[in-house]
Amino acid sequence: MKQLLAAFLRGSLIAILSAGTSFFTAWATTNARDAGITAGATAFATLLYRVGGEGGYDAYRNARNLVKPGDVGGAGDVELLERLGKLKEQGTLTEEEFQAQKQKILKG
C-alpha cells in the first residue's frame, strides 16, 4: 500500500508538471479549450502510467518479498566488499581476482 501511495504522489507531481507544459505548448498554437483538453489528457495518461505501472509493480514485488537489499539505490561499497570477501573465503575467487575487484570498487 505504501508503494501505491508513493507512486500516486510521485505520479501526481509529474502529471501536474506534464499537464502544465502541455497546456502552455498547446495554448501557444491553439485556443484555451483545446489546450485544456490536451493538458487533461496528458495528466491522466501520466498519472495512470505512474500509479498503475510503477506503483503496481513495486507493490507486487513487495507483497511477494521479491525486494532485496540493494535493489533500491544499489549496494554500497562496504556490502560489495563483504560479498567479495565471502566469495574469496569460499574459494570462488582467487586472491588476484579479489584484489582486482576490490580496486575497481574502491576507485568507484
PEVEN-V877093 format. One record per pair of residues at least 12 apart in sequence whose C-alpha atoms are under 6 Angstrom apart, sorted by the first residue. I is the first residue (numbers start at 1). J is the second residue. D is the distance in Angstrom with one decimal. If there is no record, write none. Layout:
i=I j=J d=D
i=I j=J d=D
This chain:
i=3 j=55 d=5.6
i=3 j=59 d=5.4
i=4 j=55 d=4.7
i=7 j=51 d=5.1
i=7 j=55 d=4.8
i=8 j=51 d=5.2
i=11 j=47 d=5.0
i=11 j=50 d=5.0
i=12 j=47 d=6.0
i=15 j=43 d=4.4
i=15 j=46 d=5.3
i=15 j=47 d=5.6
i=19 j=39 d=4.3
i=19 j=42 d=5.6
i=19 j=43 d=5.0
i=22 j=39 d=5.1
i=23 j=35 d=4.8
i=23 j=36 d=6.0
i=23 j=39 d=4.8
